[in-house]
Amino acid sequence: MGGGTEAFPDLGRHCQNPDCNLLDFLPFTCDGCRKVFCVEHRSYKSHECPESDHRSRRVVVCEACSAAIETTGEDEKTALERHEGSGDCDPRKKKKKPACPVRRCREVLTFSNTSTCKACGLKVCLRHRFPADHGCGAGGGARSGGRWNEKFMAALASRGAEACGMKERAPSSPPSTPTIKAC
């Protein structure tokens, strides 16, 4: 079935859905059944494609060892039986999901809820991300200020009073409190 108009006979194609037959100038070719469709009937579901799962990959997870088994072209039960009989299925190799190491916390650590403590390097959940919350063993954590505070204080002391804008107040004011400007 050709397409186009009288003036341009090779332009466009007719939708091959029996109920549509719309002349479409930007047609879609289904990669399953290789028929041409308009924008409304281009999805597998809309034109009820018999080959809709020809390129799909199905994976089932083994309950015993947490391995992913591809089931392309076969039943899930058959693929699991083949996996168990192959010798690759070992329940001792089952991967445990990492959990927060804080006592009585059972939060499973994932990509989006994991925080690494800068003081001790421990991976914890977001609820225990502060050193005081997970009993940080690196010098008391936030209570003593941590290593970053010590480095800051050392750098501040090495600069001297003039570099950071410390000035004595005018003699009319009490000399007890120096003025500090931001660097």
Protein Blocks (a to p, Z undefined) as FASTA:
>chain_A
ZZddfklmmgocddfbfklopacfbdcddfklopacdfklmpmklnopaklmmmbccddd
dfklopacdfehiafklmmmmmmmnopacfklpccddddfbghiabdcdfklcccdfklo
pacdfklmpfklnopaegoijmnnpjmlmmmmmmmmmnommlnopacddfkbcckbccdd
dZZ
